[in-house]
Amino acid sequence: MNEQHLEPLRRHPEGRALRAEVDLGRVVRNLGRIRAAADGRSVWGVVKANAYGHGAVPVGRALEEAGIHGLAVSSLEEGLELRRGGIECPILVLGGLRPEALPAASAEGLSVAVVGPEHLADYARILPDHPVRLHLKLDTGMGRFGLLPSELGECLPHLQRLSPWLDGAMAHFATADDPDRGFAHRQRRVFDLCLAQLSDAGIEPAQRHHGNSDACLRGLLDQDTHVRPGLALFGLAMVPEGRALGLEPALELVAEVARVKAVPAGATVGYGRTFVAPHPLQIATLACGYADGYRRDLGNRAMVGFQERSFPVVGRISMDYLTVALPLDVAVAPGDPMVLYSADPVAPHSLERLAQTLGTIPYELACALHRRIVRRFFP
Ligand SMILES: Cc1ncc(COP(=O)(O)O)c(C=O)c1O
């Protein structure tokens, strides 16, 4: 990202000086890279959880303008948020819906994943009056949502009644990132057997999709017509193939310095006094804390970027603030921007590196970015 976005945020003088900078151009370029890796298959872009913290409506609009097939969300509410934001492309609710919610989905033109056998009869009763496009989810080994292969036979009569609305069959890999492809291949075989069983009953959904980001990056797509990437759209990847493809992280988290103070050796900082200044230094306080989604266990473990260098986060993270230690000779003043999450994947404060530090995945850190953080979008 260029440096101009690091200009001080124009805001109310009392406003919180914390913002997520989202480069939509990068999201769109990542879409192009994923399409190429998926040999041109159509893309359902997964934008649940506020587009993994990046901002669902602006990200969705950018992807729609870039000609994406559709967007996938977790819940009815997330789908409605996109429609209210003016998004017109297909939207698929991955988490399924109770029958009572079908009229609302129908009115807003939302597609819905059928995630279990329990509501099939109700669906068949409601859909003639409230048509909704359906994607049948099959549990090929993920073990959460979806009809089990053992349940398919007894569900076929209901599925035959639903087939006019059945656009797709889908499943989800449990181990797409695993160098050992054995289980992924097993899931694929189960998927194929289920599709054959459906076909024998005269049910031939036009779309089939099993692949998330890692499946796209690692060529686990087989006969699928569509793919369902999320993380890779945001330039974050769990597998080395993501970097090789040139995916670009799209988000930076930037906070302005709220206060700076010089402290003597022996001074302590924050709750619990977990940081003791080893020598005189400066402490910069930033208005970002665990209420913003910046994890409390990053205290005394993370770095932030400032003027092309990195400096340590010291002391405990509090609800709304964190503290950074800088040598006395570094010129730093209130209002200066510091980068908490860098878009440079190899920076010590990239989402991927921080996730590694915490023993978690970048998904968790990105999704946790609270809605109270101002998001600024760049084309
Ligand atoms: C059903 C389903 N499909 C696709 C995705 C996208 O996965 P990823 O972000 O790993 O690409 C998810 C994400 O959790 C999901 O639950």
The ligand as an SDF file (V2000), in Angstrom:
LIG
                    3D

 16 16  0  0  0  0  0  0  0  0999 V2000
  -18.9540  -23.6680    4.0370 C   0  0  0  0  0  0  0  0  0  0  0  0
  -17.7510  -22.8150    3.8160 C   0  0  0  0  0  0  0  0  0  0  0  0
  -17.3010  -22.6450    2.5740 N   0  0  0  0  0  0  0  0  0  0  0  0
  -16.2260  -21.8780    2.3040 C   0  0  0  0  0  0  0  0  0  0  0  0
  -15.5390  -21.2260    3.3210 C   0  0  0  0  0  0  0  0  0  0  0  0
  -14.3290  -20.3980    2.9990 C   0  0  0  0  0  0  0  0  0  0  0  0
  -13.1770  -20.9680    3.5580 O   0  0  0  0  0  0  0  0  0  0  0  0
  -11.7630  -20.2600    3.3930 P   0  0  0  0  0  0  0  0  0  0  0  0
  -11.8510  -18.9480    4.0850 O   0  0  0  0  0  0  0  0  0  0  0  0
  -10.8190  -21.1890    4.0630 O   0  0  0  0  0  0  0  0  0  0  0  0
  -11.5170  -20.1160    1.9400 O   0  0  0  0  0  0  0  0  0  0  0  0
  -15.9770  -21.3870    4.6330 C   0  0  0  0  0  0  0  0  0  0  0  0
  -15.2540  -20.7140    5.7160 C   0  0  0  0  0  0  0  0  0  0  0  0
  -15.2170  -21.0360    6.8480 O   0  0  0  0  0  0  0  0  0  0  0  0
  -17.1120  -22.1880    4.8930 C   0  0  0  0  0  0  0  0  0  0  0  0
  -17.5730  -22.3830    6.1370 O   0  0  0  0  0  0  0  0  0  0  0  0
  1  2  1  0
  2  3  1  0
  2 15  2  0
  3  4  2  0
  4  5  1  0
  5  6  1  0
  5 12  2  0
  6  7  1  0
  7  8  1  0
  8  9  2  0
  8 10  1  0
  8 11  1  0
 12 13  1  0
 12 15  1  0
 13 14  2  0
 15 16  1  0
M  END
$$$$
